Amino acid sequence: MLEKAKIDRINELSHKKKAGTMTVDEKLEQEALREEYIKSFRNQVRDTIEHTTFIDPNGDDVTPEKIKRKRDERNKL
């Protein structure tokens, strides 16, 4: 998860952009922070999916093979 201070800074820069007072350096900072945020978010979603077992109404494991392989690869490390 991204640090709260970085999320607060993303929001602060967003407000500056809306107000039209953003500098070029702040624009670059905003892009870097957003990229870091998106990367963190995607990693969290990926991790959640890889740790989830899907069970159908009959109680059978129907977890997709791709997820099972990823889980097995990680467990070997």
N, CA, C and O of each residue as an XYZ file, in Angstrom:
308
protein
N       0.844     -1.182      0.000
C       0.000      0.000      0.000
C       0.886      1.241      0.000
O       1.934      1.286      0.645
N       0.447      2.211     -0.718
C       1.181      3.467     -0.817
C       1.032      4.255      0.489
O      -0.029      4.247      1.113
N       2.095      4.923      0.885
C       2.076      5.700      2.124
C       1.012      6.794      2.062
O       0.750      7.369      1.005
N       0.411      7.067      3.208
C      -0.638      8.084      3.273
C      -0.114      9.449      2.830
O      -0.835     10.208      2.181
N       1.114      9.760      3.169
C       1.689     11.053      2.782
C       1.745     11.197      1.261
O       1.515     12.283      0.729
N       2.050     10.109      0.568
C       2.109     10.166     -0.890
C       0.713     10.319     -1.486
O       0.527     11.056     -2.454
N      -0.259      9.630     -0.914
C      -1.643      9.766     -1.389
C      -2.136     11.187     -1.153
O      -2.799     11.774     -2.008
N      -1.808     11.732      0.007
C      -2.184     13.120      0.298
C      -1.539     14.077     -0.707
O      -2.161     15.045     -1.143
N      -0.293     13.797     -1.065
C       0.401     14.657     -2.032
C      -0.253     14.550     -3.416
O      -0.384     15.554     -4.116
N      -0.661     13.345     -3.810
C      -1.375     13.168     -5.083
C      -2.629     14.029     -5.090
O      -2.914     14.715     -6.072
N      -3.375     13.991     -3.994
C      -4.605     14.779     -3.895
C      -4.313     16.282     -3.918
O      -5.031     17.054     -4.553
N      -3.258     16.680     -3.223
C      -2.874     18.095     -3.197
C      -2.518     18.586     -4.605
O      -2.925     19.672     -5.019
N      -1.764     17.777     -5.319
C      -1.386     18.153     -6.681
C      -2.600     18.172     -7.607
O      -2.667     18.984     -8.530
N      -3.540     17.297     -7.366
C      -4.771     17.287     -8.160
C      -5.545     18.585     -7.974
O      -6.064     19.151     -8.937
N      -5.619     19.049     -6.738
C      -6.309     20.315     -6.456
C      -5.586     21.492     -7.125
O      -6.220     22.407     -7.651
N      -4.242     21.451     -7.095
C      -3.474     22.522     -7.739
C      -3.704     22.520     -9.247
O      -3.779     23.579     -9.871
N      -3.813     21.332     -9.827
C      -4.053     21.238    -11.267
C      -5.417     21.829    -11.620
O      -5.554     22.566    -12.596
N      -6.424     21.493    -10.811
C      -7.770     22.022    -11.057
C      -7.807     23.538    -10.910
O      -8.540     24.226    -11.620
N      -7.005     24.048     -9.976
C      -6.963     25.493     -9.750
C      -6.104     26.205    -10.801
O      -6.140     27.431    -10.913
N      -5.340     25.435    -11.562
C      -4.502     26.030    -12.599
C      -3.206     26.610    -12.080
O      -2.602     27.455    -12.742
N      -2.760     26.177    -10.906
C      -1.543     26.726    -10.304
C      -0.396     25.718    -10.258
O       0.542     25.886     -9.479
N      -0.461     24.679    -11.078
C       0.550     23.629    -11.050
C       1.753     24.018    -11.909
O       1.604     24.492    -13.036
N       2.955     23.804    -11.348
C       4.188     24.071    -12.090
C       4.573     22.828    -12.900
O       3.988     21.758    -12.732
N       5.555     22.985    -13.771
C       6.032     21.865    -14.586
C       6.628     20.777    -13.693
O       6.390     19.589    -13.914
N       7.401     21.184    -12.687
C       7.996     20.213    -11.763
C       6.922     19.447    -11.004
O       7.048     18.241    -10.790
N       5.873     20.143    -10.598
C       4.782     19.475     -9.884
C       4.041     18.505    -10.801
O       3.584     17.453    -10.354
N       3.924     18.852    -12.061
C       3.282     17.965    -13.040
C       4.072     16.667    -13.166
O       3.489     15.583    -13.201
N       5.392     16.775    -13.233
C       6.246     15.593    -13.310
C       6.145     14.761    -12.031
O       6.102     13.532    -12.078
N       6.109     15.450    -10.893
C       5.966     14.756     -9.610
C       4.632     14.018     -9.560
O       4.566     12.876     -9.106
N       3.574     14.669    -10.025
C       2.246     14.065    -10.026
C       2.230     12.797    -10.888
O       1.676     11.776    -10.482
N       2.830     12.864    -12.059
C       2.874     11.704    -12.948
C       3.616     10.540    -12.299
O       3.180      9.393    -12.392
N       4.742     10.838    -11.640
C       5.526      9.791    -10.978
C       4.745      9.176     -9.820
O       4.739      7.958     -9.646
N       4.087     10.024     -9.028
C       3.304      9.518     -7.900
C       2.115      8.684     -8.371
O       1.807      7.649     -7.781
N       1.460      9.127     -9.413
C       0.320      8.368     -9.945
C       0.771      7.011    -10.472
O       0.095      6.003    -10.264
N       1.912      6.986    -11.151
C       2.443      5.718    -11.666
C       2.752      4.764    -10.514
O       2.454      3.571    -10.587
N       3.349      5.298     -9.458
C       3.649      4.483     -8.277
C       2.359      3.970     -7.641
O       2.290      2.817     -7.216
N       1.341      4.823     -7.577
C       0.049      4.438     -7.004
C      -0.596      3.320     -7.832
O      -1.089      2.339     -7.276
N      -0.591      3.469     -9.137
C      -1.194      2.456    -10.012
C      -0.458      1.127     -9.880
O      -1.087      0.070     -9.827
N       0.859      1.176     -9.826
C       1.654     -0.045     -9.670
C       1.318     -0.737     -8.350
O       1.148     -1.956     -8.311
N       1.222      0.031     -7.281
C       0.879     -0.512     -5.973
C      -0.518     -1.129     -5.989
O      -0.725     -2.217     -5.453
N      -1.469     -0.437     -6.602
C      -2.846     -0.923     -6.679
C      -2.908     -2.243     -7.448
O      -3.553     -3.195     -7.008
N      -2.241     -2.292     -8.586
C      -2.242     -3.517     -9.394
C      -1.615     -4.681     -8.642
O      -2.109     -5.807     -8.717
N      -0.534     -4.420     -7.920
C       0.101     -5.479     -7.135
C      -0.830     -6.002     -6.050
O      -0.869     -7.205     -5.792
N      -1.580     -5.110     -5.416
C      -2.535     -5.535     -4.391
C      -3.628     -6.407     -4.985
O      -3.976     -7.442     -4.416
N      -4.169     -5.998     -6.120
C      -5.226     -6.777     -6.771
C      -4.682     -8.143     -7.184
O      -5.327     -9.166     -6.952
N      -3.503     -8.161     -7.791
C      -2.882     -9.416     -8.222
C      -2.664    -10.340     -7.030
O      -2.961    -11.533     -7.103
N      -2.151     -9.795     -5.940
C      -1.901    -10.589     -4.744
C      -3.202    -11.153     -4.176
O      -3.250    -12.312     -3.765
N      -4.250    -10.341     -4.152
C      -5.547    -10.799     -3.651
C      -6.080    -11.941     -4.503
O      -6.544    -12.951     -3.973
N      -6.017    -11.788     -5.806
C      -6.521    -12.833     -6.703
C      -5.713    -14.114     -6.550
O      -6.281    -15.206     -6.528
N      -4.397    -13.991     -6.444
C      -3.549    -15.173     -6.330
C      -3.735    -15.901     -5.002
O      -3.395    -17.079     -4.896
N      -4.261    -15.230     -4.004
C      -4.506    -15.866     -2.708
C      -5.958    -16.300     -2.538
O      -6.362    -16.690     -1.443
N      -6.740    -16.238     -3.603
C      -8.153    -16.584     -3.534
C      -8.379    -17.947     -4.170
O      -7.851    -18.238     -5.244
N      -9.163    -18.774     -3.502
C      -9.581    -20.051     -4.062
C     -11.042    -19.913     -4.441
O     -11.866    -19.482     -3.635
N     -11.354    -20.279     -5.667
C     -12.721    -20.161     -6.163
C     -13.422    -21.511     -6.012
O     -12.935    -22.533     -6.495
N     -14.560    -21.498     -5.343
C     -15.331    -22.711     -5.083
C     -16.705    -22.554     -5.725
O     -17.373    -21.539     -5.533
N     -17.127    -23.572     -6.494
C     -18.451    -23.504     -7.112
C     -19.514    -23.959     -6.106
O     -19.165    -24.410     -5.015
N     -20.803    -23.849     -6.450
C     -21.874    -24.225     -5.508
C     -21.821    -25.685     -5.054
O     -22.376    -26.025     -4.009
N     -21.161    -26.549     -5.826
C     -21.041    -27.960     -5.439
C     -19.871    -28.204     -4.496
O     -19.674    -29.326     -4.031
N     -19.103    -27.175     -4.212
C     -17.962    -27.303     -3.313
C     -16.667    -27.687     -4.011
O     -15.676    -27.997     -3.349
N     -16.662    -27.670     -5.341
C     -15.465    -28.027     -6.097
C     -14.583    -26.796     -6.306
O     -15.070    -25.683     -6.502
N     -13.275    -27.030     -6.258
C     -12.313    -25.955     -6.510
C     -12.293    -25.674     -8.012
O     -11.915    -26.538     -8.805
N     -12.696    -24.482     -8.395
C     -12.723    -24.097     -9.813
C     -11.764    -22.930    -10.076
O     -11.966    -22.135    -10.993
N     -10.732    -22.851     -9.259
C      -9.731    -21.807     -9.435
C      -9.070    -21.988    -10.800
O      -8.637    -23.094    -11.124
N      -8.983    -20.934    -11.602
C      -8.346    -21.054    -12.920
C      -6.907    -21.564    -12.810
O      -6.183    -21.224    -11.874
N      -6.512    -22.380    -13.777
C      -5.174    -22.977    -13.773
C      -4.068    -21.923    -13.752
O      -3.031    -22.123    -13.119
N      -4.283    -20.817    -14.432
C      -3.271    -19.759    -14.465
C      -2.984    -19.251    -13.053
O      -1.829    -19.010    -12.702
N      -4.018    -19.091    -12.253
C      -3.838    -18.624    -10.875
C      -3.150    -19.697    -10.048
O      -2.283    -19.385     -9.232
N      -3.522    -20.957    -10.246
C      -2.881    -22.051     -9.512
C      -1.390    -22.118     -9.833
O      -0.573    -22.330     -8.937
N      -1.031    -21.937    -11.113
C       0.386    -21.964    -11.501
C       1.156    -20.825    -10.840
O       2.260    -21.026    -10.333
N       0.571    -19.634    -10.847
C       1.227    -18.481    -10.208
C       1.448    -18.755     -8.724
O       2.515    -18.464     -8.183
N       0.440    -19.314     -8.077
C       0.520    -19.626     -6.650
C       1.629    -20.643     -6.401
O       2.412    -20.499     -5.463
N       1.692    -21.681     -7.254
C       2.722    -22.707     -7.110
C       4.119    -22.129     -7.326
O       5.053    -22.472     -6.602
N       4.263    -21.251     -8.323
C       5.559    -20.619     -8.586
C       6.026    -19.814     -7.383
O       7.199    -19.862     -7.014
N       5.115    -19.082     -6.779
C       5.465    -18.256     -5.629
C       5.828    -19.127     -4.432
O       6.742    -18.791     -3.678
N       5.125    -20.240     -4.248
C       5.392    -21.112     -3.107
C       6.736    -21.819     -3.227
O       7.313    -22.220     -2.216
N       7.244    -21.978     -4.450
C       8.543    -22.622     -4.656
C       9.695    -21.715     -4.250
O      10.789    -22.196     -3.952
N       9.461    -20.414     -4.236
C      10.532    -19.463     -3.911
C      10.844    -19.456     -2.480
O      11.721    -18.711     -2.043
